[in-house]
Every structure is written in C-alpha cells, then in structure tokens.
Amino acid sequence: MKLLFRLFANICKLKQGADAVPNSINLFIVLFLANLIIETLLGLSIYSFIESFLLSLLAITSLFAYIALWLVLFRLSNRLLQTITTLVGISLFTNIICFVPISLLWQFEVLTDNSFALLNLLLIAWVLAIYAHVFRGALNISFFLGLALAITFFISFNTLAVNIIGK
C-alpha cells in the first residue's frame, strides 16, 4: 500500500509515468471501485446519491473511452491497462489527498465559497497537468499536446455532464 501511495505521489509530482504502474487487472479493479466510491461521496455535496453515482461512473468510463480512442489512433493499445490504471490511481490519490479534505472544510464552513472555488480551480489545473504528463508518456507526444488533450477531455466531459444531469 505504501509503495502504491509513493508511486502515485511520484506520478502526481510528474516524476514517473504510466509505465511505472503494474499492468494488473486486479489493481485496476480495486482502484476503480475505490475511486468510484470516493467520487460518489464527493458528489453528494452537490447532487443526490443517484446523480452523484451516475456522474462518477460517467466520468471514469468516459475517461477510459477517451484515452482508449487516442491509444488506438496512435496504435499503442497495448498500453491501455497501465494507462487507465494510472488515471484511476491519480484520480483516487488526488481525491483523497486534496479534494476530500477541501470538501470537508467547505461543508463545515471553515472555507468560504470563494476560497473553496479558488482551491478547486487550482487543484483542477494541477490534475490537468498530471493528465497531460500521463498522456505525454502514454502517447509519446509533447507535454503541451498532452495538456491540450487533457483540457479537451475536461471541457467535453463537463459539457456532457451538464447535458445529462442538467445542472
């Protein structure tokens, strides 16, 4: 567990990439289920349980589809399991380390709405940089192209979520 924590911390510091993550379906399943639970709990501050769960499931599966599409287009589909495991792992890591504590501070009114929004914006920028780093390594592209792909996913997913959830 400590080794995985250190691995995802290094990926979030942009020191390692998806190639350092074990190519294991069991690890993927554990990280996927843990991340689904954490993302659903985070969503409960805004949405009902069903909306939060469906939005969390949509977020994870759309990210898988997005990276799978790019890996197939670049003829690198052999990297799919490691890449999606990495993306789920960094999502889980950043949710537990950053987003959960900030959400709790906001729920207990330690943070104002403006402070909460600013911290979330900064964390989203950091997560986009991490995704860009992972996309760079997985697709053998530049960091800036990886960032463009990460931003495109973020905007596309948010548009899709607003159209489906309606909020």
C-alpha positions as a printed NumPy array, in Angstrom:
array([[  0.   ,   0.   ,   0.   ],
       [  2.813,   2.363,   0.937],
       [  4.559,   1.552,  -2.34 ],
       [  1.415,   2.381,  -4.355],
       [  0.959,   5.625,  -2.418],
       [  4.536,   6.614,  -3.195],
       [  4.135,   5.605,  -6.858],
       [  1.032,   7.752,  -7.38 ],
       [  2.601,  10.601,  -5.41 ],
       [  5.58 ,  10.498,  -7.794],
       [  3.265,  10.457, -10.806],
       [  1.397,  13.463,  -9.375],
       [  4.769,  15.217,  -8.946],
       [  5.411,  14.416, -12.646],
       [  8.441,  12.284, -11.728],
       [  7.112,   8.954, -13.029],
       [  4.611,   7.942, -15.683],
       [  2.135,   5.215, -16.535],
       [  4.978,   2.866, -17.453],
       [  5.833,   2.585, -13.728],
       [  2.355,   1.271, -12.84 ],
       [  1.919,  -2.517, -12.725],
       [ -0.01 ,  -3.97 , -15.66 ],
       [ -2.536,  -5.7  , -13.386],
       [ -6.28 ,  -6.096, -13.867],
       [ -6.686,  -6.77 , -10.134],
       [ -5.03 ,  -3.481,  -9.209],
       [ -7.198,  -1.715, -11.763],
       [-10.411,  -3.192, -10.326],
       [ -9.504,  -2.264,  -6.73 ],
       [ -8.549,   1.291,  -7.708],
       [-11.643,   1.626,  -9.905],
       [-14.042,   0.579,  -7.134],
       [-12.313,   2.736,  -4.505],
       [-12.327,   5.723,  -6.839],
       [-15.988,   5.201,  -7.736],
       [-16.894,   5.258,  -4.04 ],
       [-14.802,   8.357,  -3.269],
       [-16.06 ,  10.262,  -6.338],
       [-19.652,   9.386,  -5.458],
       [-19.159,  10.623,  -1.89 ],
       [-17.583,  13.846,  -3.169],
       [-20.529,  14.403,  -5.487],
       [-23.016,  14.129,  -2.626],
       [-22.216,  17.703,  -1.587],
       [-23.909,  18.882,  -4.803],
       [-26.049,  16.047,  -6.198],
       [-28.381,  13.318,  -4.978],
       [-26.89 ,   9.84 ,  -4.493],
       [-28.129,   8.523,  -7.845],
       [-26.915,  11.603,  -9.745],
       [-23.579,  11.515,  -7.945],
       [-23.07 ,   7.804,  -8.62 ],
       [-24.045,   8.07 , -12.286],
       [-21.859,  11.142, -12.776],
       [-18.906,   9.375, -11.137],
       [-19.409,   6.313, -13.313],
       [-19.748,   8.515, -16.39 ],
       [-16.563,  10.427, -15.501],
       [-14.485,   7.284, -15.145],
       [-15.877,   5.448, -18.171],
       [-15.685,   8.481, -20.452],
       [-12.033,   8.978, -19.463],
       [-11.386,   5.319, -20.321],
       [-13.094,   5.699, -23.69 ],
       [-11.207,   8.925, -24.398],
       [ -7.748,   7.522, -23.681],
       [ -8.608,   4.22 , -25.403],
       [ -9.55 ,   6.141, -28.547],
       [ -6.237,   8.004, -28.558],
       [ -4.218,   4.87 , -27.819],
       [ -5.906,   3.042, -30.691],
       [ -5.377,   6.008, -33.031],
       [ -1.689,   6.085, -32.109],
       [ -1.514,   2.269, -32.403],
       [ -0.475,   1.934, -28.766],
       [ -3.425,  -0.083, -27.464],
       [ -1.037,  -2.397, -25.591],
       [ -0.634,   0.462, -23.069],
       [ -4.352,   0.682, -22.269],
       [ -4.474,  -1.197, -18.954],
       [ -1.454,   0.596, -17.495],
       [ -2.725,   3.987, -18.649],
       [ -6.264,   3.619, -17.307],
       [ -4.929,   2.148, -14.065],
       [ -2.674,   5.194, -13.775],
       [ -5.518,   7.623, -14.45 ],
       [ -7.776,   5.933, -11.89 ],
       [ -4.924,   5.833,  -9.384],
       [ -4.094,   9.519,  -9.715],
       [ -7.777,  10.391,  -9.529],
       [ -8.096,   8.39 ,  -6.324],
       [ -4.874,   9.872,  -4.934],
       [ -5.854,  13.485,  -5.651],
       [ -9.397,  12.923,  -4.394],
       [ -8.225,  11.505,  -1.064],
       [ -5.278,  13.85 ,  -0.525],
       [ -6.823,  17.097,  -1.764],
       [-10.468,  17.141,  -2.765],
       [-11.928,  15.272,   0.233],
       [-10.227,  17.487,   2.865],
       [-11.159,  20.661,   0.991],
       [-14.766,  19.499,   0.595],
       [-14.965,  18.688,   4.294],
       [-13.571,  22.108,   5.207],
       [-16.194,  23.694,   2.95 ],
       [-19.003,  21.545,   4.405],
       [-18.015,  22.584,   7.944],
       [-17.864,  26.21 ,   6.74 ],
       [-14.165,  26.609,   7.514],
       [-13.712,  27.696,   3.893],
       [-15.871,  30.327,   2.25 ],
       [-17.458,  29.64 ,  -1.12 ],
       [-14.84 ,  31.822,  -2.812],
       [-11.915,  30.058,  -1.117],
       [-13.43 ,  26.68 ,  -1.931],
       [-13.859,  27.637,  -5.593],
       [-10.31 ,  29.002,  -5.849],
       [ -8.76 ,  25.906,  -4.268],
       [-10.785,  23.644,  -6.565],
       [ -9.676,  25.659,  -9.576],
       [ -6.023,  25.329,  -8.561],
       [ -6.424,  21.595,  -7.958],
       [ -8.123,  21.123, -11.319],
       [ -5.204,  22.903, -13.007],
       [ -2.812,  20.554, -11.202],
       [ -4.849,  17.479, -12.231],
       [ -4.845,  18.691, -15.843],
       [ -1.05 ,  18.948, -15.683],
       [ -0.874,  15.393, -14.304],
       [ -3.162,  14.094, -17.07 ],
       [ -1.013,  15.925, -19.634],
       [  2.051,  14.205, -18.181],
       [  0.376,  10.785, -18.371],
       [ -0.93 ,  11.426, -21.913],
       [  2.568,  12.59 , -22.935],
       [  4.154,   9.354, -21.803],
       [  1.388,   7.033, -22.97 ],
       [  1.053,   8.553, -26.445],
       [  4.682,   9.646, -26.991],
       [  3.649,  13.274, -27.564],
       [  4.742,  16.631, -26.174],
       [  3.535,  17.839, -22.792],
       [  1.629,  20.705, -24.427],
       [ -0.227,  18.379, -26.784],
       [ -0.98 ,  16.191, -23.763],
       [ -2.292,  19.306, -21.991],
       [ -4.465,  20.137, -25.   ],
       [ -5.901,  16.604, -24.898],
       [ -6.499,  16.864, -21.128],
       [ -8.261,  20.219, -21.469],
       [-10.322,  18.901, -24.392],
       [-11.428,  15.956, -22.279],
       [-12.251,  18.195, -19.316],
       [-14.388,  20.568, -21.412],
       [-16.074,  17.72 , -23.31 ],
       [-16.881,  15.797, -20.154],
       [-18.266,  18.852, -18.372],
       [-20.464,  19.651, -21.38 ],
       [-21.673,  16.047, -21.484],
       [-22.358,  16.006, -17.736],
       [-24.322,  19.268, -17.834],
       [-26.414,  17.957, -20.709],
       [-27.111,  14.644, -18.969],
       [-27.557,  15.81 , -15.367],
       [-28.961,  19.198, -16.279],
       [-27.189,  21.129, -13.512]])
